[in-house]
Amino acid sequence: MNSLTKALCAMLISWQPMAMALPDDARQPIHITADSATRNDQTGITLYKGDVLLTQGSMKVTGDSIELRQSGRSVTSIIAKGGPAEFQQRPAANKEVTHAYGEVLHYNIRTKELEITGQAKVSQGSDSFSGNRIIYDMNKSTVNAFSDNSANGQRVQMIIQPKAPDQEPAQDDTPGPEATSGDLNNQ
């Protein structure tokens, strides 16, 4: 085996699983396909180019290029670039797949945060969040969306579907003293 192959194998073996993934995702093998791969042992960076696909269990990352950054034997971040790059993963067996799209996806494995920039979008089922930049915190299951600050920039947009009656908590139909005609019942 040459040193590039050994380094890639060591990196894949030491891959840190993502939080909020299906329980068996971390035990699944990692598969990466690309037109080319370049490894720099001094910087710990491996760059894959050309219609790159990275999969592990329910996780899938695609892009024109994917950069894996490694410190010691652990991968610390994944940076995917594309038009757009895509991340997807099923957070739990009973949940719909979460999709994230953007020109640049930067996943910090240590903090479990996915930062999406450039026409960023995160969706799960029929709910979606979009903006110029989104930070998806997988530990806290939170999404923070930011608009473009330019005069004609992209504004944040959210689409949140109402819960089905069997998914809503039981409620008393009698309005309380704080209720007004403008209350939103589905948030």
Secondary structure, DSSP 4 states (H G I P E B T S, - for coil): --HHHHHHHHHHHTPPPPTTS-TTGGGSPEEEE-SEEEEETTTTEEEEEEEEEEEETTEEEEEEEEEEEEETTEEEEEEEEEEEEEEEE-SSTTSPPEEEEEEEEEEETTTTEEEEEEEEEEEETTEEEEEEEEEEETTTTEEEEE---STTPPPPEEE-PPPPGGGSPP--SS--TT--TT--TT-
